[in-house]
Amino acid sequence: MFDPVIAPSGTLLGLLQRGRGDGTLHALTAPRAEALAALNHCVLHDPRHDWQVENRSLYYARLYLDLNGELDAVEAHLFDPEDVLDADESRTGLALAVLGHLASYGRLDALRLLRRYAAHGVNWAWALDELALRDDDAGLRALAAPVLARFPHDAEGEAELAAAVRDAFEPRPWRLWADDPRESIATRVRAAQETGCFDRWQRQMNSTGPRPGWSVRAVFEWAEQGVERGTPLHVPAARCLTAVAGPEDRPEIVEAARSGTEGARCTALRYLADGNDPDVLDLIEGAVATGSAPVVEAAIAAYERMRSLAAVDRARGWVHRPDALGAAAGRVLACRGAAQDRDLVLAALREAVRGEGPDAPTLWTLVDGAGRLGIACAAPVLRHVYRETASSHLRGRAARALAATDPSFAAGFAVECLWDCEETTREVAARHAETGDTRVVERLRRLAADPAEEDEVQTAVRSRFGPDTPAV
């Protein structure tokens, strides 16, 4: 999947792509045709950098409801000839998830589209999972024949069917079909279920991982095999070392951390860092200076896991370095530094935004640190990150940090956050938004009554209004 092209944050499309609350508010006041065009663009061209963790589907579904939007564009996208050529889930996943939410709100046109796509579309499994949560038994039973027809009645087809049953995110349709009154369907699904269970057991029995009695050298060799296969194993290998290594093995592990092969070096650094070995900080510094890219990455990751006072104190010296270790030191201070480190964390935050932009991965930790340390001077930078980042998760972190650092947050960004795409951001807004704004009161009422809203958000709404507070 190509990286999405994100429009400027000041445009309606840019706001909707980011999932910002202001996107909904602007769409509701824009010409309906313009708002629907922007909404359809977002649903048909997923704007998320990480589509597996960022939320947009409920946000877009709610806007379809508010605009009374038609689903013609979504239907054309799902059943475009390209669907046969591009089986990547990211092409249709967002549209199917939006349809799922719309179906839960009672949109029968969305439900019919999901049924049709489950029967004929390439990404049918996703559509079936959406229906498993929303459709009735009769609707699901009607899909048994077209879904099973996808799998030929030969050895390869039965194996693919067993894998589909085994890996289904929502098992409800398969359980219904296993009890289907049509014997040809029930027998085939039950056989696939049994095969899937056997496959799981067989994989567990055939594991090629660590065995009791392994030596330190054997663990290092296993980690190196992972490097050769392109599958890093140093993290589980470090856990294995915890089980097999004794005090007499420390010299061998330290030497591996200093000059071992890639897999062994990464494993040893992780193990020593987790154990707060007295030499590990020097070894990490040496690895950053002399190691390959994977070794440097493993050394940085191991260092950032450390919780010792020595690691924090070393960060105060490393934070000025213009390399990956300096950036990691800034993140360590953001997570575990004290009030005396506020200026260092603020400098690291400003430098990251200036050098890497508002979507830099390092900002996640630095933004959290600004909020944790209550760095009031960071508010202007946090506002910039909030407005400009394309990551809805990072924006949510910026909102939490602003709640702790910016006195204007409650009457400003907190209001639009009530319409944000991320439930954690809506939760922050529900706890902080000033209720003097009539939009806030009406939105809190709607969130409290919406069955699709997360429990945490509704709990936050209720917490704002106690016995002595006027009800919303």
C-alpha positions in Angstrom: 0.0 0.0 0.0 1.3 3.4 -0.9 1.6 6.2 1.7 -1.6 8.3 1.5 -1.5 11.8 0.2 -2.8 14.1 3.0 -4.3 17.4 2.1 -3.3 20.6 4.1 -4.8 20.7 7.6 -6.7 23.9 6.8 -8.9 22.2 4.2 -12.1 20.2 4.7 -10.5 17.2 3.1 -7.4 17.5 5.2 -9.4 17.7 8.4 -11.5 14.7 7.5 -8.4 12.7 6.5 -6.9 13.4 9.9 -10.1 12.4 11.7 -10.2 15.7 13.5 -13.4 16.9 15.2 -13.2 20.1 13.2 -13.6 18.0 10.1 -17.1 17.0 11.1 -18.0 20.5 12.3 -16.8 22.0 9.0 -18.6 19.3 6.9 -21.9 20.0 8.6 -21.7 23.7 7.6 -20.2 23.2 4.1 -22.3 22.6 1.0 -23.6 19.0 1.2 -22.2 18.0 -2.2 -18.8 19.2 -1.2 -18.9 17.5 2.2 -20.0 14.2 0.7 -17.3 14.4 -2.0 -14.6 14.8 0.7 -16.1 12.1 2.8 -16.3 9.6 0.0 -12.7 10.4 -0.9 -11.6 9.5 2.6 -13.5 6.3 2.7 -12.5 5.1 -0.7 -8.8 6.2 -0.3 -7.9 5.2 3.2 -5.9 8.2 4.6 -4.4 6.3 7.6 -0.6 5.8 7.7 -1.3 2.7 10.0 -4.7 1.4 9.0 -4.5 -1.5 11.4 -4.5 0.7 14.6 -5.9 4.1 13.7 -9.7 4.6 13.9 -11.8 6.2 11.2 -14.7 4.0 10.5 -17.1 5.1 13.2 -16.1 8.8 12.6 -17.0 8.5 8.9 -20.1 6.5 9.5 -21.5 9.1 11.9 -20.8 11.8 9.3 -22.7 9.7 6.6 -25.6 9.7 9.1 -25.4 13.4 9.8 -25.3 14.2 6.1 -27.8 11.5 5.2 -25.2 10.4 2.6 -25.9 8.0 -0.2 -23.7 4.9 -0.6 -23.5 4.9 -4.4 -19.8 5.8 -4.4 -18.9 3.1 -1.8 -20.8 0.5 -3.8 -19.0 1.4 -7.0 -15.7 1.2 -5.2 -16.4 -2.2 -3.7 -17.6 -3.8 -7.0 -15.1 -2.1 -9.3 -13.2 -4.5 -11.5 -10.1 -3.6 -9.6 -11.4 -5.6 -6.7 -10.5 -8.7 -8.5 -7.0 -7.5 -9.3 -6.1 -6.0 -5.9 -6.9 -8.3 -3.0 -5.1 -6.1 -0.4 -7.4 -5.6 2.6 -6.4 -2.0 2.8 -8.3 -1.2 -0.5 -11.7 -2.1 0.9 -11.3 -2.6 4.6 -12.2 1.0 5.6 -15.3 1.0 3.4 -16.5 -2.3 4.8 -15.9 -1.1 8.4 -17.9 2.0 7.7 -20.7 -0.1 6.3 -20.7 -2.2 9.4 -21.2 0.8 11.7 -23.9 2.1 9.4 -25.7 -1.3 9.5 -25.6 -1.1 13.3 -27.3 2.3 13.1 -30.1 0.7 11.1 -29.0 1.6 7.6 -30.5 -1.3 5.6 -28.7 -0.2 2.4 -25.4 -0.7 4.2 -26.4 -4.1 5.4 -27.4 -5.2 1.9 -24.1 -4.0 0.5 -22.2 -6.0 3.1 -24.2 -9.2 2.3 -23.6 -8.7 -1.4 -19.9 -8.1 -1.0 -19.5 -11.1 1.4 -21.0 -13.2 -1.4 -19.1 -11.8 -4.3 -16.2 -9.6 -3.2 -12.5 -10.5 -2.9 -12.2 -9.2 0.7 -15.2 -11.3 1.7 -13.8 -12.4 5.1 -13.8 -8.8 6.3 -17.4 -8.3 5.2 -18.4 -11.6 6.9 -16.8 -10.4 10.2 -18.8 -7.2 10.0 -22.0 -9.1 9.4 -21.2 -11.5 12.2 -21.6 -8.6 14.6 -24.7 -7.1 13.0 -26.7 -9.5 10.9 -29.4 -11.9 12.0 -29.1 -15.7 11.8 -31.2 -15.9 8.6 -29.0 -13.4 6.8 -25.8 -15.3 7.8 -27.3 -18.6 6.8 -28.1 -17.3 3.4 -24.4 -16.6 2.8 -23.2 -20.2 3.6 -23.6 -21.5 0.0 -21.9 -18.6 -1.8 -19.0 -18.5 0.7 -18.4 -22.2 0.6 -18.6 -22.1 -3.2 -15.3 -20.1 -3.1 -13.4 -23.3 -2.0 -13.1 -26.1 -4.6 -13.9 -29.7 -3.5 -10.3 -30.9 -3.7 -7.5 -31.2 -1.3 -6.2 -27.6 -1.8 -9.7 -26.1 -1.5 -10.5 -28.0 1.7 -7.1 -26.9 3.1 -8.0 -23.2 2.3 -11.4 -23.6 3.8 -9.9 -25.0 7.0 -7.5 -22.1 7.2 -10.4 -19.6 6.7 -12.4 -21.2 9.5 -9.3 -21.4 11.8 -8.3 -17.8 11.2 -11.8 -16.2 11.2 -11.9 -13.1 13.5 -15.6 -13.7 14.3 -16.5 -17.4 14.5 -20.3 -16.9 14.7 -21.1 -17.5 11.0 -19.0 -20.7 10.9 -20.7 -22.0 14.1 -24.1 -21.4 12.5 -23.1 -23.1 9.3 -21.8 -26.1 11.3 -25.3 -26.7 12.5 -27.0 -25.9 9.2 -29.9 -28.2 8.3 -28.3 -28.7 4.8 -26.1 -31.7 5.4 -23.7 -30.8 2.6 -22.9 -27.4 4.3 -22.8 -28.6 7.9 -20.6 -31.6 7.1 -18.1 -29.6 5.2 -17.8 -26.8 7.8 -17.5 -29.3 10.7 -14.7 -31.1 8.8 -12.9 -27.7 8.3 -13.2 -26.9 12.0 -11.7 -30.2 13.0 -8.8 -29.8 10.5 -8.1 -26.3 11.9 -7.9 -27.5 15.4 -5.5 -30.3 14.4 -3.4 -27.7 12.5 -3.0 -25.6 15.7 -2.0 -28.7 17.7 0.5 -29.8 15.0 2.2 -26.4 14.9 2.6 -26.4 18.6 4.2 -29.9 18.6 6.5 -29.0 15.7 8.0 -25.9 17.2 11.6 -25.4 16.3 12.2 -22.9 19.1 14.3 -23.2 22.3 14.4 -26.4 24.2 15.1 -27.1 27.9 18.9 -27.6 28.4 20.0 -25.1 25.7 23.3 -23.4 26.4 24.1 -19.7 26.0 25.9 -20.5 22.8 22.8 -22.4 21.4 20.6 -19.4 22.1 23.0 -17.1 20.3 23.1 -19.5 17.3 19.2 -19.6 17.3 19.2 -15.8 17.2 21.6 -15.8 14.3 19.5 -18.2 12.4 16.7 -15.6 12.7 18.9 -13.0 11.1 19.7 -15.3 8.2 16.0 -15.9 7.6 15.2 -12.2 7.9 13.2 -12.8 11.1 14.7 -11.1 14.1 14.6 -13.3 17.2 16.8 -11.4 19.6 13.8 -10.4 21.8 12.7 -14.0 22.5 16.3 -15.1 22.6 17.0 -12.6 25.4 14.2 -14.1 27.4 15.7 -17.5 26.8 19.0 -16.3 28.1 17.3 -15.3 31.3 16.3 -19.0 31.7 19.6 -20.6 30.8 22.4 -18.2 31.7 24.1 -18.2 35.1 26.7 -15.9 36.6 29.5 -17.9 35.1 28.1 -17.0 31.6 28.4 -13.3 32.0 31.8 -12.9 30.3 30.6 -14.7 27.2 27.5 -12.6 27.1 29.4 -9.3 27.6 31.8 -10.3 24.8 28.9 -11.1 22.5 27.4 -7.6 23.2 30.8 -6.1 22.4 31.8 -7.9 19.2 29.5 -10.9 18.5 27.6 -11.7 15.4 24.5 -9.5 14.7 22.0 -11.9 16.3 24.2 -12.6 19.3 25.0 -9.0 19.8 21.4 -7.8 19.7 20.4 -10.6 22.1 23.2 -9.9 24.5 22.4 -6.2 24.6 18.8 -6.8 25.3 19.6 -9.4 28.0 22.1 -7.1 29.8 19.9 -4.1 29.6 16.9 -5.9 31.1 19.2 -7.0 33.9 20.7 -3.6 34.5 24.2 -4.9 34.1 26.8 -2.4 35.2 28.6 -2.4 31.9 25.6 -2.3 29.6 25.4 1.5 29.1 29.0 1.6 27.8 28.2 -1.4 25.6 25.1 0.3 24.2 27.2 3.4 23.4 29.8 1.2 21.7 27.1 -0.6 19.7 25.7 2.7 18.4 29.1 3.7 17.3 30.3 0.5 15.6 27.2 -1.7 15.0 25.2 -2.4 11.9 21.8 -0.8 11.6 19.9 -3.7 13.2 22.4 -3.7 16.1 22.0 0.1 16.6 18.2 -0.3 16.5 18.4 -3.2 19.1 20.7 -1.2 21.3 18.5 1.8 21.3 15.4 -0.3 22.0 17.2 -2.0 24.9 18.3 1.3 26.4 14.8 2.8 26.3 13.5 -0.2 28.3 15.8 0.5 31.2 14.4 2.0 34.3 17.5 2.5 36.4 18.6 5.8 37.8 22.0 5.2 36.0 20.1 5.1 32.7 18.3 8.3 33.3 21.5 10.0 34.5 23.4 8.8 31.4 20.5 10.3 29.3 21.2 13.7 30.6 24.7 13.5 29.1 23.6 11.8 25.9 20.6 14.0 25.1 22.8 16.5 23.3 24.2 14.0 20.8 23.0 14.5 17.2 22.4 10.8 16.6 19.9 8.1 17.4 21.3 7.7 20.9 20.7 11.4 21.6 17.1 11.1 20.4 16.6 8.0 22.6 18.0 9.9 25.6 15.4 12.6 25.1 12.7 10.0 25.1 14.1 8.4 28.2 14.0 11.7 30.0 10.4 12.3 28.7 9.4 9.0 30.3 11.4 8.9 33.4 13.1 12.3 33.9 12.3 14.7 36.8 11.3 18.3 36.9 14.9 19.3 36.4 14.8 17.7 32.9 11.9 19.9 31.6 14.2 22.1 29.5 16.0 19.1 28.0 12.7 17.4 27.0 11.3 20.7 25.6 14.5 21.1 23.5 14.2 17.5 22.2 10.5 18.1 21.4 11.3 21.3 19.5 14.2 19.7 17.6 12.1 16.7 16.6 9.4 18.9 15.1 11.8 21.2 13.5 14.0 18.4 12.0 11.5 15.6 11.3 8.1 17.3 11.1 4.8 16.7 13.0 4.6 13.0 12.2 8.0 12.0 13.5 7.8 8.7 15.5 9.9 10.1 18.3 7.2 12.7 19.0 4.9 10.1 20.6 7.1 9.7 23.6 8.2 13.4 23.7 4.6 14.7 23.6 3.7 12.3 26.5 6.7 13.6 28.4 5.7 17.2 27.9 2.3 16.4 29.5 3.8 14.3 32.3 6.2 16.9 33.3 3.7 19.8 32.9 5.9 21.8 30.6 3.7 24.9 30.0 6.2 26.3 27.5 5.6 23.3 25.3 2.0 24.3 24.6 2.7 26.2 21.3 4.6 23.2 19.9 1.9 20.8 21.1 -0.8 22.8 19.4 1.3 22.7 16.1 1.6 18.9 16.4 -2.1 18.6 17.2 -3.1 20.6 14.1 -0.7 19.2 11.6 0.0 15.5 12.4 -1.7 13.0 10.1 -1.7 10.4 12.9 -4.9 10.4 15.0 -3.1 8.6 17.8 -0.4 11.3 18.0 -3.0 14.0 17.9 -4.7 12.3 20.9 -1.5 12.3 22.8 -1.1 15.9 22.0 -4.6 16.6 23.3 -3.8 14.8 26.6 -0.6 16.8 26.9 -2.4 20.1 26.2 -4.9 19.2 28.9 -2.0 19.2 31.3 -0.1 22.2 30.0 -2.5 24.6 28.2 -5.1 26.6 30.2 -7.0 27.3 27.0 -7.5 23.7 26.1 -10.9 23.3 27.8 -12.5 26.1 25.8 -10.5 25.4 22.6 -9.3 22.1 21.2 -11.2 20.1 23.8 -14.5 21.2 22.2 -13.6 19.8 18.7 -12.1 16.7 20.3 -15.7 15.6 21.2 -16.1 14.8 17.5 -12.6 13.2 17.1 -12.2 9.8 15.4 -10.3 8.3 18.4 -12.3 7.2 21.4 -9.4 8.0 23.8 -9.4 11.6 22.5 -13.1 11.9 22.9 -12.7 10.7 26.4 -10.2 13.4 27.2 -12.5 16.0 25.7 -15.5 14.6 27.7 -13.5 15.2 30.9 -12.3 18.7 30.0 -14.5 20.5 27.5 -16.3 23.5 29.0 -20.0 23.1 29.0 -20.7 26.8 28.6 -20.6 26.1 24.8 -24.1 24.8 23.7 -22.4 22.5 21.2 -20.6 20.8 24.0 -23.8 20.1 25.9 -25.6 18.7 22.9 -22.6 16.6 21.9 -22.3 15.1 25.4 -26.0 14.2 25.3 -25.5 12.4 22.0 -22.4 10.5 23.1 -24.1 9.4 26.3 -27.0 8.0 24.3 -25.1 6.5 21.4 -24.9 2.7 21.7 -21.9 2.6 19.4 -19.9 4.9 21.7 -17.2 3.3 23.9 -17.9 2.7 27.6 -14.9 4.8 28.6 -16.2 7.8 26.8 -19.7 7.4 28.3 -18.2 7.0 31.8 -16.2 10.2 31.3 -19.4 12.0 30.2 -21.2 10.9 33.3 -18.3 11.9 35.5 -18.8 15.5 34.5 -22.3 15.7 35.9 -22.6 14.9 39.6 -25.6 15.4 41.9 -24.9 19.1 42.2 -24.3 19.7 38.5 -27.1 20.5 36.0 -27.9 17.4 33.9 -27.1 17.4 30.3 
